[in-house]
């Protein structure tokens, strides 16, 4: 009986669990956003490894991971265009630039959702 009471007393409430998860997620997103372009892939990897279970944190993580994966993919495309044969470079550059613009919309949406979570959890 005492063990059961202690276990219940130490369990986090859903609200506290969400706050704890959100705190770690927001830090990981700040690091990803602040990372220089060559470091974004590594920061994205750290974000994807972060374990979250609450619906709000799971949704934010998924949305932002998708946006930054597109961003990293576009950056890789820019690098390919830089090292491509001169005849192929313009088409590769155009594709990567277009992809980067689409990814930008996702990363801006991620930033908005991140700000909303910060405000909600104050």
Biopython code that builds the backbone (N, CA, C, O; Angstrom):
import numpy as np
from Bio.PDB.StructureBuilder import StructureBuilder

atoms = [
    (1, "UNK", "N", (0.824, -1.187, 0.000)),
    (1, "UNK", "CA", (0.000, 0.000, 0.000)),
    (1, "UNK", "C", (0.869, 1.253, 0.000)),
    (1, "UNK", "O", (0.612, 2.180, -0.767)),
    (2, "UNK", "N", (1.898, 1.293, 0.853)),
    (2, "UNK", "CA", (2.787, 2.451, 0.916)),
    (2, "UNK", "C", (3.508, 2.638, -0.420)),
    (2, "UNK", "O", (3.672, 3.766, -0.884)),
    (3, "UNK", "N", (3.938, 1.540, -1.036)),
    (3, "UNK", "CA", (4.620, 1.612, -2.326)),
    (3, "UNK", "C", (3.708, 2.215, -3.381)),
    (3, "UNK", "O", (4.138, 3.041, -4.186)),
    (4, "UNK", "N", (2.458, 1.803, -3.374)),
    (4, "UNK", "CA", (1.486, 2.336, -4.329)),
    (4, "UNK", "C", (1.294, 3.832, -4.117)),
    (4, "UNK", "O", (1.245, 4.586, -5.089)),
    (5, "UNK", "N", (1.185, 4.272, -2.883)),
    (5, "UNK", "CA", (1.032, 5.698, -2.589)),
    (5, "UNK", "C", (2.254, 6.488, -3.024)),
    (5, "UNK", "O", (2.120, 7.580, -3.577)),
    (6, "UNK", "N", (3.440, 5.952, -2.783)),
    (6, "UNK", "CA", (4.662, 6.643, -3.213)),
    (6, "UNK", "C", (4.744, 6.728, -4.728)),
    (6, "UNK", "O", (5.160, 7.752, -5.271)),
    (7, "UNK", "N", (4.354, 5.669, -5.411)),
    (7, "UNK", "CA", (4.379, 5.672, -6.872)),
    (7, "UNK", "C", (3.419, 6.717, -7.417)),
    (7, "UNK", "O", (3.745, 7.428, -8.368)),
    (8, "UNK", "N", (2.242, 6.813, -6.823)),
    (8, "UNK", "CA", (1.264, 7.802, -7.272)),
    (8, "UNK", "C", (1.736, 9.213, -6.975)),
    (8, "UNK", "O", (1.506, 10.127, -7.767)),
    (9, "UNK", "N", (2.389, 9.395, -5.851)),
    (9, "UNK", "CA", (2.851, 10.726, -5.460)),
    (9, "UNK", "C", (3.979, 11.229, -6.353)),
    (9, "UNK", "O", (4.143, 12.437, -6.522)),
    (10, "UNK", "N", (4.752, 10.318, -6.923)),
    (10, "UNK", "CA", (5.881, 10.748, -7.745)),
    (10, "UNK", "C", (5.547, 10.813, -9.226)),
    (10, "UNK", "O", (6.355, 11.304, -10.015)),
    (11, "UNK", "N", (4.377, 10.332, -9.621)),
    (11, "UNK", "CA", (3.989, 10.416, -11.027)),
    (11, "UNK", "C", (3.688, 11.857, -11.394)),
    (11, "UNK", "O", (3.079, 12.599, -10.624)),
    (12, "UNK", "N", (4.125, 12.236, -12.581)),
    (12, "UNK", "CA", (3.852, 13.588, -13.047)),
    (12, "UNK", "C", (2.435, 13.675, -13.593)),
    (12, "UNK", "O", (1.905, 12.719, -14.158)),
    (13, "UNK", "N", (1.846, 14.826, -13.412)),
    (13, "UNK", "CA", (0.533, 15.062, -14.015)),
    (13, "UNK", "C", (0.731, 15.208, -15.522)),
    (13, "UNK", "O", (1.835, 15.505, -15.978)),
    (14, "UNK", "N", (-0.333, 15.000, -16.292)),
    (14, "UNK", "CA", (-0.204, 15.189, -17.751)),
    (14, "UNK", "C", (0.276, 16.596, -18.114)),
    (14, "UNK", "O", (1.033, 16.773, -19.069)),
    (15, "UNK", "N", (-0.165, 17.582, -17.352)),
    (15, "UNK", "CA", (0.252, 18.963, -17.615)),
    (15, "UNK", "C", (1.751, 19.139, -17.371)),
    (15, "UNK", "O", (2.441, 19.795, -18.151)),
    (16, "UNK", "N", (2.248, 18.547, -16.281)),
    (16, "UNK", "CA", (3.674, 18.667, -15.976)),
    (16, "UNK", "C", (4.504, 17.882, -16.984)),
    (16, "UNK", "O", (5.577, 18.328, -17.390)),
    (17, "UNK", "N", (4.014, 16.726, -17.382)),
    (17, "UNK", "CA", (4.713, 15.933, -18.390)),
    (17, "UNK", "C", (4.796, 16.712, -19.704)),
    (17, "UNK", "O", (5.838, 16.726, -20.359)),
    (18, "UNK", "N", (3.698, 17.356, -20.082)),
    (18, "UNK", "CA", (3.708, 18.166, -21.298)),
    (18, "UNK", "C", (4.712, 19.310, -21.172)),
    (18, "UNK", "O", (5.457, 19.579, -22.114)),
    (19, "UNK", "N", (4.742, 19.981, -20.035)),
    (19, "UNK", "CA", (5.707, 21.078, -19.812)),
    (19, "UNK", "C", (7.149, 20.583, -19.932)),
    (19, "UNK", "O", (7.986, 21.218, -20.573)),
    (20, "UNK", "N", (7.421, 19.442, -19.307)),
    (20, "UNK", "CA", (8.775, 18.883, -19.340)),
    (20, "UNK", "C", (9.185, 18.530, -20.774)),
    (20, "UNK", "O", (10.285, 18.858, -21.217)),
    (21, "UNK", "N", (8.287, 17.862, -21.481)),
    (21, "UNK", "CA", (8.585, 17.503, -22.873)),
    (21, "UNK", "C", (8.747, 18.746, -23.728)),
    (21, "UNK", "O", (9.673, 18.833, -24.535)),
    (22, "UNK", "N", (7.852, 19.703, -23.557)),
    (22, "UNK", "CA", (7.903, 20.935, -24.349)),
    (22, "UNK", "C", (9.203, 21.683, -24.095)),
    (22, "UNK", "O", (9.788, 22.237, -25.025)),
    (23, "UNK", "N", (9.653, 21.705, -22.866)),
    (23, "UNK", "CA", (10.897, 22.396, -22.538)),
    (23, "UNK", "C", (12.067, 21.826, -23.335)),
    (23, "UNK", "O", (12.827, 22.575, -23.949)),
    (24, "UNK", "N", (12.210, 20.515, -23.326)),
    (24, "UNK", "CA", (13.283, 19.877, -24.082)),
    (24, "UNK", "C", (13.130, 20.064, -25.580)),
    (24, "UNK", "O", (14.111, 20.275, -26.292)),
    (25, "UNK", "N", (11.900, 19.985, -26.052)),
    (25, "UNK", "CA", (11.626, 20.150, -27.479)),
    (25, "UNK", "C", (11.935, 21.566, -27.933)),
    (25, "UNK", "O", (12.531, 21.763, -28.992)),
    (26, "UNK", "N", (11.536, 22.550, -27.145)),
    (26, "UNK", "CA", (11.790, 23.942, -27.516)),
    (26, "UNK", "C", (13.283, 24.238, -27.554)),
    (26, "UNK", "O", (13.743, 24.984, -28.419)),
    (27, "UNK", "N", (14.032, 23.672, -26.642)),
    (27, "UNK", "CA", (15.493, 23.842, -26.661)),
    (27, "UNK", "C", (16.080, 23.211, -27.920)),
    (27, "UNK", "O", (16.922, 23.815, -28.584)),
    (28, "UNK", "N", (15.638, 22.001, -28.248)),
    (28, "UNK", "CA", (16.150, 21.325, -29.448)),
    (28, "UNK", "C", (15.807, 22.120, -30.709)),
    (28, "UNK", "O", (16.621, 22.202, -31.628)),
    (29, "UNK", "N", (14.620, 22.697, -30.758)),
    (29, "UNK", "CA", (14.237, 23.508, -31.919)),
    (29, "UNK", "C", (15.049, 24.796, -31.994)),
    (29, "UNK", "O", (15.430, 25.227, -33.083)),
    (30, "UNK", "N", (15.312, 25.409, -30.849)),
    (30, "UNK", "CA", (16.162, 26.614, -30.838)),
    (30, "UNK", "C", (17.559, 26.293, -31.364)),
    (30, "UNK", "O", (18.138, 27.061, -32.131)),
    (31, "UNK", "N", (18.086, 25.156, -30.943)),
    (31, "UNK", "CA", (19.429, 24.751, -31.407)),
    (31, "UNK", "C", (19.429, 24.480, -32.910)),
    (31, "UNK", "O", (20.369, 24.848, -33.615)),
    (32, "UNK", "N", (18.387, 23.845, -33.385)),
    (32, "UNK", "CA", (18.279, 23.553, -34.810)),
    (32, "UNK", "C", (18.200, 24.846, -35.613)),
    (32, "UNK", "O", (18.894, 24.999, -36.618)),
    (33, "UNK", "N", (17.375, 25.754, -35.182)),
    (33, "UNK", "CA", (17.207, 27.025, -35.892)),
    (33, "UNK", "C", (18.518, 27.824, -35.889)),
    (33, "UNK", "O", (18.872, 28.447, -36.890)),
    (34, "UNK", "N", (19.227, 27.801, -34.768)),
    (34, "UNK", "CA", (20.449, 28.595, -34.630)),
    (34, "UNK", "C", (21.670, 27.943, -35.287)),
    (34, "UNK", "O", (22.687, 28.603, -35.503)),
    (35, "UNK", "N", (21.570, 26.677, -35.597)),
    (35, "UNK", "CA", (22.723, 25.964, -36.170)),
    (35, "UNK", "C", (23.077, 26.550, -37.536)),
    (35, "UNK", "O", (22.191, 26.896, -38.318)),
    (36, "UNK", "N", (24.368, 26.657, -37.815)),
    (36, "UNK", "CA", (24.753, 27.077, -39.169)),
    (36, "UNK", "C", (24.298, 26.004, -40.165)),
    (36, "UNK", "O", (24.118, 24.844, -39.792)),
    (37, "UNK", "N", (24.118, 26.385, -41.398)),
    (37, "UNK", "CA", (23.598, 25.432, -42.391)),
    (37, "UNK", "C", (24.330, 24.098, -42.407)),
    (37, "UNK", "O", (23.676, 23.056, -42.461)),
    (38, "UNK", "N", (25.673, 24.086, -42.362)),
    (38, "UNK", "CA", (26.344, 22.777, -42.355)),
    (38, "UNK", "C", (26.031, 21.925, -41.116)),
    (38, "UNK", "O", (26.202, 20.707, -41.151)),
    (39, "UNK", "N", (25.577, 22.547, -40.031)),
    (39, "UNK", "CA", (25.269, 21.820, -38.806)),
    (39, "UNK", "C", (23.802, 21.469, -38.632)),
    (39, "UNK", "O", (23.431, 20.810, -37.661)),
    (40, "UNK", "N", (22.968, 21.902, -39.561)),
    (40, "UNK", "CA", (21.529, 21.662, -39.418)),
    (40, "UNK", "C", (21.192, 20.174, -39.465)),
    (40, "UNK", "O", (20.286, 19.729, -38.760)),
    (41, "UNK", "N", (21.891, 19.410, -40.269)),
    (41, "UNK", "CA", (21.613, 17.981, -40.368)),
    (41, "UNK", "C", (21.832, 17.295, -39.020)),
    (41, "UNK", "O", (21.021, 16.466, -38.606)),
    (42, "UNK", "N", (22.915, 17.634, -38.341)),
    (42, "UNK", "CA", (23.203, 17.040, -37.038)),
    (42, "UNK", "C", (22.156, 17.486, -36.008)),
    (42, "UNK", "O", (21.689, 16.672, -35.211)),
    (43, "UNK", "N", (21.790, 18.758, -36.021)),
    (43, "UNK", "CA", (20.780, 19.260, -35.086)),
    (43, "UNK", "C", (19.411, 18.627, -35.373)),
    (43, "UNK", "O", (18.636, 18.364, -34.453)),
    (44, "UNK", "N", (19.127, 18.389, -36.641)),
    (44, "UNK", "CA", (17.880, 17.705, -37.013)),
    (44, "UNK", "C", (17.888, 16.276, -36.475)),
    (44, "UNK", "O", (16.866, 15.786, -35.994)),
    (45, "UNK", "N", (19.025, 15.618, -36.557)),
    (45, "UNK", "CA", (19.154, 14.273, -36.001)),
    (45, "UNK", "C", (18.875, 14.258, -34.504)),
    (45, "UNK", "O", (18.209, 13.353, -34.001)),
    (46, "UNK", "N", (19.383, 15.259, -33.794)),
    (46, "UNK", "CA", (19.128, 15.350, -32.351)),
    (46, "UNK", "C", (17.638, 15.560, -32.078)),
    (46, "UNK", "O", (17.089, 14.990, -31.135)),
    (47, "UNK", "N", (16.997, 16.372, -32.896)),
    (47, "UNK", "CA", (15.556, 16.585, -32.734)),
    (47, "UNK", "C", (14.789, 15.290, -32.954)),
    (47, "UNK", "O", (13.898, 14.958, -32.173)),
    (48, "UNK", "N", (15.120, 14.569, -33.993)),
    (48, "UNK", "CA", (14.370, 13.345, -34.292)),
    (48, "UNK", "C", (14.595, 12.267, -33.228)),
    (48, "UNK", "O", (13.745, 11.395, -33.047)),
    (49, "UNK", "N", (15.718, 12.318, -32.529)),
    (49, "UNK", "CA", (15.984, 11.341, -31.464)),
    (49, "UNK", "C", (15.264, 11.680, -30.163)),
    (49, "UNK", "O", (15.140, 10.832, -29.279)),
    (50, "UNK", "N", (14.795, 12.911, -30.046)),
    (50, "UNK", "CA", (14.120, 13.352, -28.832)),
    (50, "UNK", "C", (12.810, 12.585, -28.661)),
    (50, "UNK", "O", (12.002, 12.513, -29.587)),
    (51, "UNK", "N", (12.607, 12.018, -27.488)),
    (51, "UNK", "CA", (11.396, 11.226, -27.229)),
    (51, "UNK", "C", (10.323, 12.128, -26.634)),
    (51, "UNK", "O", (10.524, 12.754, -25.593)),
    (52, "UNK", "N", (9.186, 12.184, -27.307)),
    (52, "UNK", "CA", (8.024, 12.902, -26.795)),
    (52, "UNK", "C", (6.800, 11.994, -26.914)),
    (52, "UNK", "O", (6.723, 11.153, -27.809)),
    (53, "UNK", "N", (5.849, 12.175, -26.004)),
    (53, "UNK", "CA", (4.680, 11.299, -25.986)),
    (53, "UNK", "C", (3.359, 12.062, -25.959)),
    (53, "UNK", "O", (2.311, 11.502, -26.282)),
    (54, "UNK", "N", (3.403, 13.309, -25.585)),
    (54, "UNK", "CA", (2.175, 14.098, -25.475)),
    (54, "UNK", "C", (1.713, 14.556, -26.856)),
    (54, "UNK", "O", (2.546, 14.858, -27.711)),
    (55, "UNK", "N", (0.418, 14.612, -27.087)),
    (55, "UNK", "CA", (-0.075, 14.991, -28.420)),
    (55, "UNK", "C", (0.470, 16.326, -28.926)),
    (55, "UNK", "O", (0.830, 16.441, -30.097)),
    (56, "UNK", "N", (0.532, 17.324, -28.064)),
    (56, "UNK", "CA", (0.991, 18.645, -28.524)),
    (56, "UNK", "C", (2.473, 18.630, -28.886)),
    (56, "UNK", "O", (2.869, 19.233, -29.883)),
    (57, "UNK", "N", (3.289, 17.957, -28.100)),
    (57, "UNK", "CA", (4.717, 17.925, -28.392)),
    (57, "UNK", "C", (5.017, 17.012, -29.573)),
    (57, "UNK", "O", (5.916, 17.287, -30.368)),
    (58, "UNK", "N", (4.266, 15.934, -29.683)),
    (58, "UNK", "CA", (4.438, 15.025, -30.815)),
    (58, "UNK", "C", (4.113, 15.739, -32.126)),
    (58, "UNK", "O", (4.830, 15.591, -33.115)),
    (59, "UNK", "N", (3.029, 16.510, -32.125)),
    (59, "UNK", "CA", (2.623, 17.235, -33.335)),
    (59, "UNK", "C", (3.655, 18.303, -33.710)),
    (59, "UNK", "O", (4.012, 18.442, -34.880)),
    (60, "UNK", "N", (4.127, 19.047, -32.725)),
    (60, "UNK", "CA", (5.123, 20.088, -33.011)),
    (60, "UNK", "C", (6.421, 19.473, -33.522)),
    (60, "UNK", "O", (7.004, 19.960, -34.490)),
    (61, "UNK", "N", (6.864, 18.421, -32.882)),
    (61, "UNK", "CA", (8.098, 17.757, -33.316)),
    (61, "UNK", "C", (7.971, 17.259, -34.744)),
    (61, "UNK", "O", (8.874, 17.467, -35.554)),
    (62, "UNK", "N", (6.866, 16.604, -35.062)),
    (62, "UNK", "CA", (6.674, 16.054, -36.408)),
    (62, "UNK", "C", (6.645, 17.163, -37.454)),
    (62, "UNK", "O", (7.284, 17.053, -38.501)),
    (63, "UNK", "N", (5.913, 18.216, -37.173)),
    (63, "UNK", "CA", (5.792, 19.329, -38.129)),
    (63, "UNK", "C", (7.143, 19.990, -38.375)),
    (63, "UNK", "O", (7.511, 20.260, -39.518)),
    (64, "UNK", "N", (7.875, 20.247, -37.304)),
    (64, "UNK", "CA", (9.165, 20.920, -37.438)),
    (64, "UNK", "C", (10.226, 20.003, -38.040)),
    (64, "UNK", "O", (11.051, 20.455, -38.834)),
    (65, "UNK", "N", (10.214, 18.739, -37.680)),
    (65, "UNK", "CA", (11.175, 17.792, -38.256)),
    (65, "UNK", "C", (10.957, 17.680, -39.764)),
    (65, "UNK", "O", (11.919, 17.623, -40.529)),
    (66, "UNK", "N", (9.708, 17.649, -40.186)),
    (66, "UNK", "CA", (9.404, 17.584, -41.619)),
    (66, "UNK", "C", (9.897, 18.852, -42.332)),
    (66, "UNK", "O", (10.488, 18.774, -43.409)),
    (67, "UNK", "N", (9.653, 19.997, -41.735)),
    (67, "UNK", "CA", (10.064, 21.266, -42.343)),
    (67, "UNK", "C", (11.585, 21.359, -42.454)),
    (67, "UNK", "O", (12.115, 21.751, -43.494)),
    (68, "UNK", "N", (12.274, 21.002, -41.391)),
    (68, "UNK", "CA", (13.733, 21.106, -41.418)),
    (68, "UNK", "C", (14.380, 19.995, -42.243)),
    (68, "UNK", "O", (15.476, 20.186, -42.769)),
    (69, "UNK", "N", (13.732, 18.853, -42.366)),
    (69, "UNK", "CA", (14.250, 17.819, -43.270)),
    (69, "UNK", "C", (14.204, 18.331, -44.703)),
    (69, "UNK", "O", (15.135, 18.101, -45.475)),
    (70, "UNK", "N", (13.125, 19.025, -45.063)),
    (70, "UNK", "CA", (13.034, 19.618, -46.409)),
    (70, "UNK", "C", (14.097, 20.696, -46.581)),
    (70, "UNK", "O", (14.690, 20.821, -47.653)),
    (71, "UNK", "N", (14.337, 21.466, -45.542)),
    (71, "UNK", "CA", (15.359, 22.516, -45.588)),
    (71, "UNK", "C", (16.752, 21.905, -45.803)),
    (71, "UNK", "O", (17.513, 22.359, -46.657)),
    (72, "UNK", "N", (17.065, 20.887, -45.028)),
    (72, "UNK", "CA", (18.372, 20.221, -45.154)),
    (72, "UNK", "C", (18.512, 19.591, -46.536)),
    (72, "UNK", "O", (19.583, 19.652, -47.140)),
    (73, "UNK", "N", (17.444, 18.990, -47.039)),
    (73, "UNK", "CA", (17.474, 18.383, -48.367)),
    (73, "UNK", "C", (17.756, 19.452, -49.427)),
    (73, "UNK", "O", (18.535, 19.221, -50.351)),
    (74, "UNK", "N", (17.128, 20.608, -49.292)),
    (74, "UNK", "CA", (17.360, 21.705, -50.238)),
    (74, "UNK", "C", (18.804, 22.206, -50.155)),
    (74, "UNK", "O", (19.417, 22.518, -51.176)),
    (75, "UNK", "N", (19.337, 22.281, -48.944)),
    (75, "UNK", "CA", (20.737, 22.698, -48.787)),
    (75, "UNK", "C", (21.669, 21.690, -49.455)),
    (75, "UNK", "O", (22.662, 22.073, -50.074)),
    (76, "UNK", "N", (21.352, 20.414, -49.329)),
    (76, "UNK", "CA", (22.141, 19.381, -50.010)),
    (76, "UNK", "C", (22.069, 19.571, -51.522)),
    (76, "UNK", "O", (23.060, 19.391, -52.229)),
    (77, "UNK", "N", (20.882, 19.935, -52.007)),
    (77, "UNK", "CA", (20.716, 20.200, -53.436)),
    (77, "UNK", "C", (21.551, 21.380, -53.905)),
    (77, "UNK", "O", (22.094, 21.358, -55.010)),
    (78, "UNK", "N", (21.656, 22.406, -53.077)),
    (78, "UNK", "CA", (22.515, 23.552, -53.420)),
    (78, "UNK", "C", (23.976, 23.121, -53.523)),
    (78, "UNK", "O", (24.704, 23.546, -54.419)),
    (79, "UNK", "N", (24.385, 22.269, -52.588)),
    (79, "UNK", "CA", (25.771, 21.764, -52.636)),
    (79, "UNK", "C", (26.013, 20.939, -53.892)),
    (79, "UNK", "O", (27.077, 21.040, -54.504)),
    (80, "UNK", "N", (25.041, 20.129, -54.281)),
    (80, "UNK", "CA", (25.171, 19.333, -55.506)),
    (80, "UNK", "C", (25.273, 20.245, -56.720)),
    (80, "UNK", "O", (26.045, 19.977, -57.641)),
    (81, "UNK", "N", (24.495, 21.320, -56.722)),
    (81, "UNK", "CA", (24.544, 22.262, -57.848)),
    (81, "UNK", "C", (25.909, 22.934, -57.937)),
    (81, "UNK", "O", (26.428, 23.161, -59.030)),
    (82, "UNK", "N", (26.482, 23.249, -56.788)),
    (82, "UNK", "CA", (27.811, 23.894, -56.777)),
    (82, "UNK", "C", (28.895, 22.992, -57.351)),
    (82, "UNK", "O", (29.835, 23.471, -57.985)),
    (83, "UNK", "N", (28.764, 21.699, -57.130)),
    (83, "UNK", "CA", (29.812, 20.781, -57.579)),
    (83, "UNK", "C", (29.453, 20.047, -58.873)),
    (83, "UNK", "O", (30.197, 19.170, -59.314)),
    (84, "UNK", "N", (28.331, 20.397, -59.476)),
    (84, "UNK", "CA", (27.884, 19.703, -60.688)),
    (84, "UNK", "C", (28.626, 20.198, -61.921)),
    (84, "UNK", "O", (29.266, 21.249, -61.909)),
    (85, "UNK", "N", (28.523, 19.422, -62.964)),
    (85, "UNK", "CA", (29.057, 19.842, -64.254)),
    (85, "UNK", "C", (28.346, 21.124, -64.664)),
    (85, "UNK", "O", (27.158, 21.285, -64.385)),
    (86, "UNK", "N", (29.048, 22.033, -65.319)),
    (86, "UNK", "CA", (28.447, 23.319, -65.697)),
    (86, "UNK", "C", (27.124, 23.201, -66.463)),
    (86, "UNK", "O", (26.244, 24.046, -66.301)),
    (87, "UNK", "N", (26.978, 22.188, -67.274)),
    (87, "UNK", "CA", (25.745, 22.041, -68.044)),
    (87, "UNK", "C", (24.554, 21.662, -67.159)),
    (87, "UNK", "O", (23.413, 21.996, -67.480)),
    (88, "UNK", "N", (24.814, 20.966, -66.047)),
    (88, "UNK", "CA", (23.744, 20.517, -65.157)),
    (88, "UNK", "C", (23.454, 21.487, -64.013)),
    (88, "UNK", "O", (22.369, 21.467, -63.432)),
    (89, "UNK", "N", (24.413, 22.317, -63.703)),
    (89, "UNK", "CA", (24.309, 23.183, -62.528)),
    (89, "UNK", "C", (23.076, 24.089, -62.528)),
    (89, "UNK", "O", (22.414, 24.184, -61.495)),
    (90, "UNK", "N", (22.733, 24.760, -63.638)),
    (90, "UNK", "CA", (21.569, 25.659, -63.581)),
    (90, "UNK", "C", (20.259, 24.954, -63.210)),
    (90, "UNK", "O", (19.475, 25.483, -62.422)),
    (91, "UNK", "N", (20.024, 23.791, -63.761)),
    (91, "UNK", "CA", (18.788, 23.056, -63.447)),
    (91, "UNK", "C", (18.792, 22.589, -61.997)),
    (91, "UNK", "O", (17.772, 22.675, -61.313)),
    (92, "UNK", "N", (19.934, 22.095, -61.525)),
    (92, "UNK", "CA", (20.037, 21.669, -60.125)),
    (92, "UNK", "C", (19.850, 22.853, -59.182)),
    (92, "UNK", "O", (19.185, 22.740, -58.152)),
    (93, "UNK", "N", (20.433, 23.972, -59.539)),
    (93, "UNK", "CA", (20.314, 25.169, -58.712)),
    (93, "UNK", "C", (18.862, 25.650, -58.657)),
    (93, "UNK", "O", (18.367, 26.016, -57.591)),
    (94, "UNK", "N", (18.189, 25.650, -59.798)),
    (94, "UNK", "CA", (16.789, 26.077, -59.838)),
    (94, "UNK", "C", (15.915, 25.164, -58.976)),
    (94, "UNK", "O", (15.053, 25.636, -58.235)),
    (95, "UNK", "N", (16.144, 23.872, -59.077)),
    (95, "UNK", "CA", (15.363, 22.929, -58.273)),
    (95, "UNK", "C", (15.613, 23.101, -56.785)),
    (95, "UNK", "O", (14.677, 23.094, -55.986)),
    (96, "UNK", "N", (16.871, 23.255, -56.415)),
    (96, "UNK", "CA", (17.215, 23.413, -54.999)),
    (96, "UNK", "C", (16.688, 24.737, -54.450)),
    (96, "UNK", "O", (16.229, 24.799, -53.309)),
    (97, "UNK", "N", (16.750, 25.773, -55.243)),
    (97, "UNK", "CA", (16.258, 27.086, -54.810)),
    (97, "UNK", "C", (14.744, 27.035, -54.597)),
    (97, "UNK", "O", (14.233, 27.577, -53.618)),
    (98, "UNK", "N", (14.041, 26.390, -55.505)),
    (98, "UNK", "CA", (12.595, 26.238, -55.380)),
    (98, "UNK", "C", (12.250, 25.427, -54.133)),
    (98, "UNK", "O", (11.327, 25.772, -53.395)),
    (99, "UNK", "N", (12.982, 24.369, -53.909)),
    (99, "UNK", "CA", (12.755, 23.529, -52.734)),
    (99, "UNK", "C", (13.044, 24.300, -51.447)),
    (99, "UNK", "O", (12.341, 24.141, -50.449)),
    (100, "UNK", "N", (14.067, 25.124, -51.477)),
    (100, "UNK", "CA", (14.416, 25.931, -50.307)),
    (100, "UNK", "C", (13.298, 26.927, -49.989)),
    (100, "UNK", "O", (13.001, 27.166, -48.818)),
    (101, "UNK", "N", (12.690, 27.496, -50.997)),
    (101, "UNK", "CA", (11.567, 28.427, -50.786)),
    (101, "UNK", "C", (10.379, 27.703, -50.152)),
    (101, "UNK", "O", (9.745, 28.230, -49.239)),
    (102, "UNK", "N", (10.081, 26.502, -50.633)),
    (102, "UNK", "CA", (8.985, 25.723, -50.047)),
    (102, "UNK", "C", (9.314, 25.345, -48.599)),
    (102, "UNK", "O", (8.449, 25.395, -47.725)),
    (103, "UNK", "N", (10.550, 24.974, -48.360)),
    (103, "UNK", "CA", (10.968, 24.599, -47.006)),
    (103, "UNK", "C", (10.880, 25.796, -46.061)),
    (103, "UNK", "O", (10.580, 25.646, -44.876)),
    (104, "UNK", "N", (11.144, 26.975, -46.598)),
    (104, "UNK", "CA", (11.089, 28.192, -45.776)),
    (104, "UNK", "C", (9.697, 28.381, -45.182)),
    (104, "UNK", "O", (9.568, 28.783, -44.026)),
    (105, "UNK", "N", (8.664, 28.096, -45.953)),
    (105, "UNK", "CA", (7.296, 28.208, -45.442)),
    (105, "UNK", "C", (7.085, 27.254, -44.262)),
    (105, "UNK", "O", (6.435, 27.604, -43.277)),
    (106, "UNK", "N", (7.631, 26.068, -44.375)),
    (106, "UNK", "CA", (7.507, 25.097, -43.285)),
    (106, "UNK", "C", (8.267, 25.515, -42.042)),
    (106, "UNK", "O", (7.776, 25.348, -40.926)),
    (107, "UNK", "N", (9.462, 26.055, -42.226)),
    (107, "UNK", "CA", (10.241, 26.472, -41.057)),
    (107, "UNK", "C", (9.616, 27.701, -40.390)),
    (107, "UNK", "O", (9.690, 27.852, -39.171)),
    (108, "UNK", "N", (9.005, 28.570, -41.184)),
    (108, "UNK", "CA", (8.297, 29.719, -40.592)),
    (108, "UNK", "C", (7.079, 29.251, -39.802)),
    (108, "UNK", "O", (6.793, 29.768, -38.722)),
    (109, "UNK", "N", (6.370, 28.276, -40.345)),
    (109, "UNK", "CA", (5.231, 27.699, -39.636)),
    (109, "UNK", "C", (5.689, 27.037, -38.340)),
    (109, "UNK", "O", (5.029, 27.158, -37.308)),
    (110, "UNK", "N", (6.807, 26.346, -38.396)),
    (110, "UNK", "CA", (7.388, 25.717, -37.208)),
    (110, "UNK", "C", (7.673, 26.775, -36.139)),
    (110, "UNK", "O", (7.351, 26.578, -34.968)),
    (111, "UNK", "N", (8.272, 27.885, -36.539)),
    (111, "UNK", "CA", (8.589, 28.957, -35.590)),
    (111, "UNK", "C", (7.319, 29.524, -34.960)),
    (111, "UNK", "O", (7.295, 29.818, -33.765)),
    (112, "UNK", "N", (6.272, 29.677, -35.756)),
    (112, "UNK", "CA", (4.997, 30.171, -35.222)),
    (112, "UNK", "C", (4.412, 29.197, -34.203)),
    (112, "UNK", "O", (3.948, 29.604, -33.137)),
    (113, "UNK", "N", (4.438, 27.911, -34.540)),
    (113, "UNK", "CA", (3.908, 26.899, -33.620)),
    (113, "UNK", "C", (4.738, 26.819, -32.342)),
    (113, "UNK", "O", (4.203, 26.621, -31.251)),
    (114, "UNK", "N", (6.040, 26.976, -32.490)),
    (114, "UNK", "CA", (6.933, 26.963, -31.334)),
    (114, "UNK", "C", (6.616, 28.146, -30.417)),
    (114, "UNK", "O", (6.561, 27.993, -29.197)),
    (115, "UNK", "N", (6.411, 29.318, -31.004)),
    (115, "UNK", "CA", (6.063, 30.502, -30.205)),
    (115, "UNK", "C", (4.732, 30.311, -29.492)),
    (115, "UNK", "O", (4.583, 30.690, -28.330)),
    (116, "UNK", "N", (3.779, 29.730, -30.181)),
    (116, "UNK", "CA", (2.470, 29.472, -29.576)),
    (116, "UNK", "C", (2.594, 28.536, -28.389)),
    (116, "UNK", "O", (1.954, 28.741, -27.358)),
    (117, "UNK", "N", (3.423, 27.503, -28.537)),
    (117, "UNK", "CA", (3.606, 26.567, -27.413)),
    (117, "UNK", "C", (4.258, 27.272, -26.246)),
    (117, "UNK", "O", (3.850, 27.074, -25.101)),
    (118, "UNK", "N", (5.262, 28.091, -26.507)),
    (118, "UNK", "CA", (5.923, 28.839, -25.430)),
    (118, "UNK", "C", (4.910, 29.688, -24.656)),
    (118, "UNK", "O", (4.890, 29.687, -23.426)),
    (119, "UNK", "N", (4.074, 30.406, -25.398)),
    (119, "UNK", "CA", (3.082, 31.267, -24.755)),
    (119, "UNK", "C", (2.061, 30.460, -23.962)),
    (119, "UNK", "O", (1.681, 30.845, -22.856)),
    (120, "UNK", "N", (1.626, 29.359, -24.520)),
    (120, "UNK", "CA", (0.614, 28.532, -23.871)),
    (120, "UNK", "C", (1.127, 27.912, -22.583)),
    (120, "UNK", "O", (0.356, 27.721, -21.643)),
    (121, "UNK", "N", (2.403, 27.596, -22.523)),
    (121, "UNK", "CA", (2.952, 26.894, -21.367)),
    (121, "UNK", "C", (3.578, 27.813, -20.315)),
    (121, "UNK", "O", (4.192, 27.344, -19.357)),
    (122, "UNK", "N", (3.421, 29.093, -20.500)),
    (122, "UNK", "CA", (3.967, 30.036, -19.495)),
    (122, "UNK", "C", (3.322, 29.856, -18.165)),
    (122, "UNK", "O", (3.659, 30.562, -17.214)),
]
sb = StructureBuilder()
sb.init_structure("model")
sb.init_model(0)
sb.init_chain("A")
sb.init_seg("    ")
for serial, (resi, resn, name, xyz) in enumerate(atoms, 1):
    if name == "N":
        sb.init_residue(resn, " ", resi, " ")
    sb.init_atom(name, np.array(xyz, "f"), 0.0, 1.0, " ", f" {name:<3s}", serial, name[0])
structure = sb.get_structure()
